[in-house]
Amino acid sequence: MKTIDLRSDTVTRPAAEMRRIMAEAEVGDDVFGEDPTVNRLQRRTAELLGKQAALFVPSGTMANQIAIGCHTRPGDEVICEADCHSFNYEGGAPALLSGAQMRTLKGKRGVITANQIRDAIRPADHHFPRSRLILLENTHNRAGGAVFPLHEIEAIARLAGERNLAMHLDGARLWNASVATGVAPADYARAFDSISVCLSKGLGAPVGSLVAGDREMIDRAHRLRKLFGGGMRQAGIVAAAGLYALEHHIARLEQDHRRARDLAEHMNGLEGVSVDLEATRTNIVIATLEGSAFELAEQLRRHGLLSIAFSEHKIRFVTHIDIGEEDIQEAKRILNRVLNP
């Protein structure tokens, strides 16, 4: 029985051509700044995001935590959406690594507004932590891959400028937002002092993320990468996969979005299941169930369909480069057998 793995877009495997590019990559010692393939990847990413420089790091968590460390000092506060990745899925790292605490605001489909943030900014009083950083996520994982509207980002950026706050974007799936809306990655990134992007999710590379910003910020980021243990040596082998992915795998994300929408619409018609179709614009489908998501995930697994239970009543499916049309049709058949026997 074939297994259809919709747990995440991180489960992809590099295809033959990507493996060939990796095997033939020109390499050097990246800790000394001498890996030419890493340097090309960093320049290309900075160019795509409209930033002065970028830094290649092992993971999206490290990219986000480096940015938080660059923008804050111990005792500072980061304003973010309550369901964002950096607050929920990065192991409490802001407190441990940077001594910063997170001020969470409940958004709608992962979106918080300038008015919410204005109310959350701390007064200049020694009793309070200092508000120093606004962190946004685009697309938003727990909101079902929802896209953060550019006009609201721009309104938040104006507020940040008025109040002297830094802005960081967790853009792990920014490529998906760009493909879904037609807004260039650099247009999304313009409002932010720093931005992280991932190569090993929708783009199908085996490992790696980047953090981008101005040259001074990226110089500080180099030090934090070293401090966090993220310095790599002949990293061009994996950087080559990232370059290949940037060249060949961004436009094809539209296929993932179309397949996720097909699955979402099908699930929304099943008894005891609802999907927020307005939020489902990219490659993530989050369904709300009347029954247990954990029990459903186990039943689906026994039939060859893998998913992730997000909570007692929410289950997630993610389309990706290794999932084709036939896989989606079979996933729909399995859901029918399990949910409507």
DORO-338744 format. One record per residue (C-alpha): residue number from 1; residue in one letter; x, y, z. Coordinates in steps of 0.05 Angstrom, whole numbers, always signed. Layout:
<node nr="NUM" rest="A" u="X" v="Y" w="Z"/>
...
! end
This chain:
<node nr="1" rest="M" u="+0" v="+0" w="+0"/>
<node nr="2" rest="K" u="+27" v="+68" w="-20"/>
<node nr="3" rest="T" u="+30" v="+120" w="+35"/>
<node nr="4" rest="I" u="+7" v="+190" w="+18"/>
<node nr="5" rest="D" u="+45" v="+236" w="+65"/>
<node nr="6" rest="L" u="+8" v="+302" w="+76"/>
<node nr="7" rest="R" u="+38" v="+315" w="+145"/>
<node nr="8" rest="S" u="+82" v="+373" w="+121"/>
<node nr="9" rest="D" u="+118" v="+402" w="+61"/>
<node nr="10" rest="T" u="+183" v="+386" w="+99"/>
<node nr="11" rest="V" u="+178" v="+311" w="+82"/>
<node nr="12" rest="T" u="+199" v="+320" w="+9"/>
<node nr="13" rest="R" u="+260" v="+284" w="-20"/>
<node nr="14" rest="P" u="+308" v="+317" w="-69"/>
<node nr="15" rest="A" u="+296" v="+293" w="-140"/>
<node nr="16" rest="A" u="+351" v="+265" w="-184"/>
<node nr="17" rest="E" u="+370" v="+331" w="-217"/>
<node nr="18" rest="M" u="+375" v="+366" w="-150"/>
<node nr="19" rest="R" u="+419" v="+310" w="-124"/>
<node nr="20" rest="R" u="+464" v="+317" w="-184"/>
<node nr="21" rest="I" u="+471" v="+392" w="-173"/>
<node nr="22" rest="M" u="+488" v="+379" w="-101"/>
<node nr="23" rest="A" u="+541" v="+327" w="-118"/>
<node nr="24" rest="E" u="+575" v="+374" w="-167"/>
<node nr="25" rest="A" u="+572" v="+436" w="-124"/>
<node nr="26" rest="E" u="+635" v="+478" w="-116"/>
<node nr="27" rest="V" u="+650" v="+484" w="-42"/>
<node nr="28" rest="G" u="+696" v="+517" w="+9"/>
<node nr="29" rest="D" u="+696" v="+533" w="+83"/>
<node nr="30" rest="D" u="+634" v="+575" w="+96"/>
<node nr="31" rest="V" u="+656" v="+594" w="+167"/>
<node nr="32" rest="F" u="+713" v="+631" w="+133"/>
<node nr="33" rest="G" u="+664" v="+658" w="+81"/>
<node nr="34" rest="E" u="+698" v="+618" w="+27"/>
<node nr="35" rest="D" u="+643" v="+573" w="+1"/>
<node nr="36" rest="P" u="+626" v="+601" w="-68"/>
<node nr="37" rest="T" u="+559" v="+565" w="-73"/>
<node nr="38" rest="V" u="+536" v="+590" w="-5"/>
<node nr="39" rest="N" u="+557" v="+660" w="-25"/>
<node nr="40" rest="R" u="+517" v="+655" w="-90"/>
<node nr="41" rest="L" u="+456" v="+631" w="-52"/>
<node nr="42" rest="Q" u="+462" v="+688" w="-2"/>
<node nr="43" rest="R" u="+469" v="+741" w="-57"/>
<node nr="44" rest="R" u="+411" v="+711" w="-97"/>
<node nr="45" rest="T" u="+365" v="+709" w="-36"/>
<node nr="46" rest="A" u="+382" v="+781" w="-16"/>
<node nr="47" rest="E" u="+367" v="+802" w="-87"/>
<node nr="48" rest="L" u="+299" v="+767" w="-88"/>
<node nr="49" rest="L" u="+281" v="+800" w="-22"/>
<node nr="50" rest="G" u="+307" v="+868" w="-39"/>
<node nr="51" rest="K" u="+356" v="+867" w="+20"/>
<node nr="52" rest="Q" u="+430" v="+884" w="+24"/>
<node nr="53" rest="A" u="+453" v="+816" w="+50"/>
<node nr="54" rest="A" u="+430" v="+748" w="+72"/>
<node nr="55" rest="L" u="+458" v="+691" w="+115"/>
<node nr="56" rest="F" u="+449" v="+616" w="+103"/>
<node nr="57" rest="V" u="+431" v="+578" w="+166"/>
<node nr="58" rest="P" u="+410" v="+506" w="+181"/>
<node nr="59" rest="S" u="+337" v="+518" w="+200"/>
<node nr="60" rest="G" u="+280" v="+567" w="+200"/>
<node nr="61" rest="T" u="+279" v="+567" w="+276"/>
<node nr="62" rest="M" u="+352" v="+589" w="+277"/>
<node nr="63" rest="A" u="+337" v="+643" w="+225"/>
<node nr="64" rest="N" u="+280" v="+671" w="+267"/>
<node nr="65" rest="Q" u="+319" v="+667" w="+332"/>
<node nr="66" rest="I" u="+380" v="+702" w="+301"/>
<node nr="67" rest="A" u="+334" v="+758" w="+279"/>
<node nr="68" rest="I" u="+303" v="+764" w="+348"/>
<node nr="69" rest="G" u="+373" v="+766" w="+378"/>
<node nr="70" rest="C" u="+395" v="+820" w="+330"/>
<node nr="71" rest="H" u="+335" v="+866" w="+346"/>
<node nr="72" rest="T" u="+328" v="+857" w="+422"/>
<node nr="73" rest="R" u="+365" v="+858" w="+487"/>
<node nr="74" rest="P" u="+349" v="+816" w="+550"/>
<node nr="75" rest="G" u="+285" v="+841" w="+582"/>
<node nr="76" rest="D" u="+256" v="+867" w="+516"/>
<node nr="77" rest="E" u="+188" v="+845" w="+490"/>
<node nr="78" rest="V" u="+168" v="+818" w="+421"/>
<node nr="79" rest="I" u="+97" v="+831" w="+397"/>
<node nr="80" rest="C" u="+69" v="+773" w="+356"/>
<node nr="81" rest="E" u="+6" v="+735" w="+338"/>
<node nr="82" rest="A" u="-14" v="+683" w="+389"/>
<node nr="83" rest="D" u="-12" v="+623" w="+341"/>
<node nr="84" rest="C" u="+53" v="+642" w="+306"/>
<node nr="85" rest="H" u="+109" v="+592" w="+296"/>
<node nr="86" rest="S" u="+162" v="+630" w="+336"/>
<node nr="87" rest="F" u="+118" v="+630" w="+398"/>
<node nr="88" rest="N" u="+90" v="+559" w="+393"/>
<node nr="89" rest="Y" u="+141" v="+516" w="+357"/>
<node nr="90" rest="E" u="+211" v="+542" w="+372"/>
<node nr="91" rest="G" u="+220" v="+513" w="+441"/>
<node nr="92" rest="G" u="+216" v="+577" w="+481"/>
<node nr="93" rest="A" u="+279" v="+601" w="+446"/>
<node nr="94" rest="P" u="+267" v="+676" w="+451"/>
<node nr="95" rest="A" u="+270" v="+671" w="+527"/>
<node nr="96" rest="L" u="+328" v="+622" w="+529"/>
<node nr="97" rest="L" u="+372" v="+651" w="+474"/>
<node nr="98" rest="S" u="+356" v="+726" w="+475"/>
<node nr="99" rest="G" u="+324" v="+738" w="+543"/>
<node nr="100" rest="A" u="+263" v="+766" w="+507"/>
<node nr="101" rest="Q" u="+191" v="+753" w="+524"/>
<node nr="102" rest="M" u="+133" v="+747" w="+475"/>
<node nr="103" rest="R" u="+71" v="+790" w="+478"/>
<node nr="104" rest="T" u="+17" v="+751" w="+441"/>
<node nr="105" rest="L" u="-43" v="+781" w="+407"/>
<node nr="106" rest="K" u="-100" v="+739" w="+380"/>
<node nr="107" rest="G" u="-108" v="+751" w="+306"/>
<node nr="108" rest="K" u="-160" v="+733" w="+254"/>
<node nr="109" rest="R" u="-133" v="+680" w="+207"/>
<node nr="110" rest="G" u="-64" v="+696" w="+234"/>
<node nr="111" rest="V" u="-70" v="+770" w="+221"/>
<node nr="112" rest="I" u="-60" v="+822" w="+275"/>
<node nr="113" rest="T" u="-74" v="+895" w="+260"/>
<node nr="114" rest="A" u="-38" v="+960" w="+271"/>
<node nr="115" rest="N" u="-92" v="+981" w="+320"/>
<node nr="116" rest="Q" u="-82" v="+918" w="+362"/>
<node nr="117" rest="I" u="-7" v="+929" w="+363"/>
<node nr="118" rest="R" u="-14" v="+1002" w="+381"/>
<node nr="119" rest="D" u="-54" v="+982" w="+443"/>
<node nr="120" rest="A" u="-1" v="+930" w="+461"/>
<node nr="121" rest="I" u="+61" v="+975" w="+458"/>
<node nr="122" rest="R" u="+87" v="+986" w="+528"/>
<node nr="123" rest="P" u="+90" v="+1056" w="+558"/>
<node nr="124" rest="A" u="+158" v="+1085" w="+575"/>
<node nr="125" rest="D" u="+157" v="+1063" w="+647"/>
<node nr="126" rest="H" u="+209" v="+1024" w="+686"/>
<node nr="127" rest="H" u="+155" v="+975" w="+710"/>
<node nr="128" rest="F" u="+146" v="+947" w="+640"/>
<node nr="129" rest="P" u="+189" v="+909" w="+590"/>
<node nr="130" rest="R" u="+210" v="+950" w="+530"/>
<node nr="131" rest="S" u="+170" v="+937" w="+466"/>
<node nr="132" rest="R" u="+226" v="+927" w="+415"/>
<node nr="133" rest="L" u="+203" v="+882" w="+358"/>
<node nr="134" rest="I" u="+141" v="+865" w="+318"/>
<node nr="135" rest="L" u="+142" v="+794" w="+289"/>
<node nr="136" rest="L" u="+93" v="+773" w="+234"/>
<node nr="137" rest="E" u="+85" v="+707" w="+198"/>
<node nr="138" rest="N" u="+68" v="+700" w="+124"/>
<node nr="139" rest="T" u="+39" v="+651" w="+105"/>
<node nr="140" rest="H" u="+11" v="+632" w="+172"/>
<node nr="141" rest="N" u="+18" v="+558" w="+188"/>
<node nr="142" rest="R" u="-35" v="+549" w="+243"/>
<node nr="143" rest="A" u="-84" v="+593" w="+205"/>
<node nr="144" rest="G" u="-84" v="+544" w="+147"/>
<node nr="145" rest="G" u="-32" v="+577" w="+103"/>
<node nr="146" rest="A" u="-69" v="+644" w="+105"/>
<node nr="147" rest="V" u="-35" v="+703" w="+71"/>
<node nr="148" rest="F" u="-20" v="+766" w="+111"/>
<node nr="149" rest="P" u="-49" v="+824" w="+70"/>
<node nr="150" rest="L" u="+3" v="+873" w="+44"/>
<node nr="151" rest="H" u="-38" v="+934" w="+62"/>
<node nr="152" rest="E" u="-41" v="+913" w="+136"/>
<node nr="153" rest="I" u="+34" v="+899" w="+136"/>
<node nr="154" rest="E" u="+45" v="+970" w="+109"/>
<node nr="155" rest="A" u="+0" v="+999" w="+163"/>
<node nr="156" rest="I" u="+39" v="+962" w="+217"/>
<node nr="157" rest="A" u="+105" v="+985" w="+187"/>
<node nr="158" rest="R" u="+82" v="+1058" w="+191"/>
<node nr="159" rest="L" u="+65" v="+1047" w="+265"/>
<node nr="160" rest="A" u="+133" v="+1014" w="+277"/>
<node nr="161" rest="G" u="+168" v="+1073" w="+246"/>
<node nr="162" rest="E" u="+130" v="+1122" w="+290"/>
<node nr="163" rest="R" u="+145" v="+1082" w="+353"/>
<node nr="164" rest="N" u="+217" v="+1062" w="+336"/>
<node nr="165" rest="L" u="+202" v="+988" w="+335"/>
<node nr="166" rest="A" u="+238" v="+937" w="+291"/>
<node nr="167" rest="M" u="+200" v="+890" w="+245"/>
<node nr="168" rest="H" u="+216" v="+817" w="+230"/>
<node nr="169" rest="L" u="+179" v="+772" w="+182"/>
<node nr="170" rest="D" u="+177" v="+697" w="+191"/>
<node nr="171" rest="G" u="+172" v="+684" w="+116"/>
<node nr="172" rest="A" u="+183" v="+609" w="+118"/>
<node nr="173" rest="R" u="+129" v="+602" w="+66"/>
<node nr="174" rest="L" u="+133" v="+672" w="+36"/>
<node nr="175" rest="W" u="+143" v="+640" w="-32"/>
<node nr="176" rest="N" u="+73" v="+611" w="-26"/>
<node nr="177" rest="A" u="+44" v="+679" w="-8"/>
<node nr="178" rest="S" u="+78" v="+710" w="-68"/>
<node nr="179" rest="V" u="+52" v="+657" w="-117"/>
<node nr="180" rest="A" u="-18" v="+661" w="-88"/>
<node nr="181" rest="T" u="-23" v="+737" w="-93"/>
<node nr="182" rest="G" u="+25" v="+757" w="-148"/>
<node nr="183" rest="V" u="+60" v="+804" w="-98"/>
<node nr="184" rest="A" u="+136" v="+798" w="-107"/>
<node nr="185" rest="P" u="+175" v="+773" w="-46"/>
<node nr="186" rest="A" u="+214" v="+839" w="-45"/>
<node nr="187" rest="D" u="+148" v="+878" w="-40"/>
<node nr="188" rest="Y" u="+128" v="+838" w="+21"/>
<node nr="189" rest="A" u="+198" v="+844" w="+51"/>
<node nr="190" rest="R" u="+205" v="+919" w="+41"/>
<node nr="191" rest="A" u="+168" v="+935" w="+106"/>
<node nr="192" rest="F" u="+214" v="+892" w="+149"/>
<node nr="193" rest="D" u="+283" v="+902" w="+180"/>
<node nr="194" rest="S" u="+295" v="+828" w="+174"/>
<node nr="195" rest="I" u="+262" v="+768" w="+141"/>
<node nr="196" rest="S" u="+272" v="+693" w="+144"/>
<node nr="197" rest="V" u="+256" v="+647" w="+86"/>
<node nr="198" rest="C" u="+257" v="+571" w="+82"/>
<node nr="199" rest="L" u="+284" v="+527" w="+27"/>
<node nr="200" rest="S" u="+263" v="+459" w="+56"/>
<node nr="201" rest="K" u="+188" v="+469" w="+58"/>
<node nr="202" rest="G" u="+150" v="+484" w="-6"/>
<node nr="203" rest="L" u="+213" v="+491" w="-48"/>
<node nr="204" rest="G" u="+234" v="+419" w="-34"/>
<node nr="205" rest="A" u="+307" v="+428" w="-15"/>
<node nr="206" rest="P" u="+333" v="+379" w="+38"/>
<node nr="207" rest="V" u="+355" v="+431" w="+89"/>
<node nr="208" rest="G" u="+366" v="+505" w="+101"/>
<node nr="209" rest="S" u="+337" v="+574" w="+112"/>
<node nr="210" rest="L" u="+363" v="+645" w="+105"/>
<node nr="211" rest="V" u="+356" v="+709" w="+144"/>
<node nr="212" rest="A" u="+362" v="+774" w="+105"/>
<node nr="213" rest="G" u="+369" v="+847" w="+124"/>
<node nr="214" rest="D" u="+418" v="+905" w="+118"/>
<node nr="215" rest="R" u="+494" v="+892" w="+120"/>
<node nr="216" rest="E" u="+502" v="+914" w="+192"/>
<node nr="217" rest="M" u="+446" v="+868" w="+216"/>
<node nr="218" rest="I" u="+474" v="+809" w="+177"/>
<node nr="219" rest="D" u="+542" v="+821" w="+207"/>
<node nr="220" rest="R" u="+511" v="+814" w="+276"/>
<node nr="221" rest="A" u="+473" v="+753" w="+251"/>
<node nr="222" rest="H" u="+539" v="+720" w="+233"/>
<node nr="223" rest="R" u="+561" v="+725" w="+305"/>
<node nr="224" rest="L" u="+496" v="+697" w="+331"/>
<node nr="225" rest="R" u="+498" v="+640" w="+281"/>
<node nr="226" rest="K" u="+566" v="+622" w="+310"/>
<node nr="227" rest="L" u="+542" v="+630" w="+381"/>
<node nr="228" rest="F" u="+480" v="+586" w="+368"/>
<node nr="229" rest="G" u="+524" v="+532" w="+337"/>
<node nr="230" rest="G" u="+501" v="+542" w="+265"/>
<node nr="231" rest="G" u="+567" v="+553" w="+230"/>
<node nr="232" rest="M" u="+575" v="+503" w="+172"/>
<node nr="233" rest="R" u="+637" v="+484" w="+133"/>
<node nr="234" rest="Q" u="+629" v="+457" w="+62"/>
<node nr="235" rest="A" u="+556" v="+477" w="+62"/>
<node nr="236" rest="G" u="+555" v="+489" w="-13"/>
<node nr="237" rest="I" u="+530" v="+418" w="-22"/>
<node nr="238" rest="V" u="+464" v="+437" w="+9"/>
<node nr="239" rest="A" u="+465" v="+509" w="-14"/>
<node nr="240" rest="A" u="+466" v="+483" w="-85"/>
<node nr="241" rest="A" u="+399" v="+450" w="-73"/>
<node nr="242" rest="G" u="+372" v="+516" w="-48"/>
<node nr="243" rest="L" u="+396" v="+553" w="-111"/>
<node nr="244" rest="Y" u="+364" v="+499" w="-154"/>
<node nr="245" rest="A" u="+299" v="+505" w="-115"/>
<node nr="246" rest="L" u="+297" v="+581" w="-122"/>
<node nr="247" rest="E" u="+306" v="+574" w="-197"/>
<node nr="248" rest="H" u="+259" v="+516" w="-211"/>
<node nr="249" rest="H" u="+209" v="+506" w="-154"/>
<node nr="250" rest="I" u="+175" v="+573" w="-139"/>
<node nr="251" rest="A" u="+127" v="+578" w="-198"/>
<node nr="252" rest="R" u="+105" v="+506" w="-189"/>
<node nr="253" rest="L" u="+77" v="+522" w="-120"/>
<node nr="254" rest="E" u="+12" v="+540" w="-156"/>
<node nr="255" rest="Q" u="+2" v="+465" w="-166"/>
<node nr="256" rest="D" u="+6" v="+453" w="-91"/>
<node nr="257" rest="H" u="-44" v="+509" w="-78"/>
<node nr="258" rest="R" u="-93" v="+481" w="-129"/>
<node nr="259" rest="R" u="-88" v="+411" w="-100"/>
<node nr="260" rest="A" u="-97" v="+437" w="-29"/>
<node nr="261" rest="R" u="-159" v="+476" w="-51"/>
<node nr="262" rest="D" u="-188" v="+413" w="-83"/>
<node nr="263" rest="L" u="-177" v="+374" w="-19"/>
<node nr="264" rest="A" u="-205" v="+430" w="+24"/>
<node nr="265" rest="E" u="-269" v="+436" w="-16"/>
<node nr="266" rest="H" u="-279" v="+361" w="-14"/>
<node nr="267" rest="M" u="-269" v="+357" w="+61"/>
<node nr="268" rest="N" u="-315" v="+416" w="+72"/>
<node nr="269" rest="G" u="-371" v="+373" w="+42"/>
<node nr="270" rest="L" u="-360" v="+314" w="+89"/>
<node nr="271" rest="E" u="-404" v="+303" w="+150"/>
<node nr="272" rest="G" u="-374" v="+329" w="+215"/>
<node nr="273" rest="V" u="-319" v="+368" w="+180"/>
<node nr="274" rest="S" u="-311" v="+442" w="+165"/>
<node nr="275" rest="V" u="-254" v="+480" w="+130"/>
<node nr="276" rest="D" u="-245" v="+555" w="+127"/>
<node nr="277" rest="L" u="-242" v="+561" w="+52"/>
<node nr="278" rest="E" u="-228" v="+636" w="+54"/>
<node nr="279" rest="A" u="-163" v="+622" w="+92"/>
<node nr="280" rest="T" u="-144" v="+563" w="+46"/>
<node nr="281" rest="R" u="-106" v="+600" w="-8"/>
<node nr="282" rest="T" u="-39" v="+564" w="-7"/>
<node nr="283" rest="N" u="-16" v="+493" w="+8"/>
<node nr="284" rest="I" u="-43" v="+481" w="+79"/>
<node nr="285" rest="V" u="-112" v="+453" w="+96"/>
<node nr="286" rest="I" u="-136" v="+456" w="+168"/>
<node nr="287" rest="A" u="-201" v="+420" w="+181"/>
<node nr="288" rest="T" u="-243" v="+428" w="+244"/>
<node nr="289" rest="L" u="-277" v="+364" w="+266"/>
<node nr="290" rest="E" u="-336" v="+347" w="+310"/>
<node nr="291" rest="G" u="-298" v="+286" w="+333"/>
<node nr="292" rest="S" u="-226" v="+274" w="+355"/>
<node nr="293" rest="A" u="-171" v="+296" w="+308"/>
<node nr="294" rest="F" u="-122" v="+248" w="+341"/>
<node nr="295" rest="E" u="-168" v="+189" w="+328"/>
<node nr="296" rest="L" u="-180" v="+210" w="+256"/>
<node nr="297" rest="A" u="-105" v="+218" w="+243"/>
<node nr="298" rest="E" u="-94" v="+147" w="+268"/>
<node nr="299" rest="Q" u="-151" v="+119" w="+226"/>
<node nr="300" rest="L" u="-125" v="+154" w="+164"/>
<node nr="301" rest="R" u="-54" v="+128" w="+178"/>
<node nr="302" rest="R" u="-80" v="+57" w="+177"/>
<node nr="303" rest="H" u="-109" v="+70" w="+108"/>
<node nr="304" rest="G" u="-44" v="+100" w="+82"/>
<node nr="305" rest="L" u="-58" v="+175" w="+90"/>
<node nr="306" rest="L" u="-13" v="+214" w="+138"/>
<node nr="307" rest="S" u="-35" v="+279" w="+171"/>
<node nr="308" rest="I" u="-22" v="+318" w="+235"/>
<node nr="309" rest="A" u="-72" v="+329" w="+291"/>
<node nr="310" rest="F" u="-62" v="+401" w="+313"/>
<node nr="311" rest="S" u="-109" v="+397" w="+372"/>
<node nr="312" rest="E" u="-167" v="+356" w="+397"/>
<node nr="313" rest="H" u="-211" v="+379" w="+339"/>
<node nr="314" rest="K" u="-164" v="+406" w="+286"/>
<node nr="315" rest="I" u="-125" v="+366" w="+235"/>
<node nr="316" rest="R" u="-75" v="+390" w="+183"/>
<node nr="317" rest="F" u="-58" v="+367" w="+112"/>
<node nr="318" rest="V" u="-2" v="+399" w="+70"/>
<node nr="319" rest="T" u="+8" v="+390" w="-4"/>
<node nr="320" rest="H" u="+79" v="+392" w="-33"/>
<node nr="321" rest="I" u="+124" v="+375" w="-91"/>
<node nr="322" rest="D" u="+120" v="+299" w="-80"/>
<node nr="323" rest="I" u="+43" v="+299" w="-83"/>
<node nr="324" rest="G" u="+9" v="+292" w="-150"/>
<node nr="325" rest="E" u="-62" v="+294" w="-175"/>
<node nr="326" rest="E" u="-72" v="+219" w="-165"/>
<node nr="327" rest="D" u="-49" v="+225" w="-93"/>
<node nr="328" rest="I" u="-102" v="+278" w="-79"/>
<node nr="329" rest="Q" u="-156" v="+236" w="-111"/>
<node nr="330" rest="E" u="-135" v="+176" w="-69"/>
<node nr="331" rest="A" u="-133" v="+220" w="-7"/>
<node nr="332" rest="K" u="-204" v="+241" w="-21"/>
<node nr="333" rest="R" u="-225" v="+168" w="-29"/>
<node nr="334" rest="I" u="-192" v="+149" w="+38"/>
<node nr="335" rest="L" u="-227" v="+207" w="+73"/>
<node nr="336" rest="N" u="-293" v="+183" w="+45"/>
<node nr="337" rest="R" u="-281" v="+112" w="+69"/>
<node nr="338" rest="V" u="-262" v="+135" w="+139"/>
<node nr="339" rest="L" u="-310" v="+192" w="+151"/>
<node nr="340" rest="N" u="-370" v="+168" w="+110"/>
<node nr="341" rest="P" u="-366" v="+91" w="+115"/>
! end
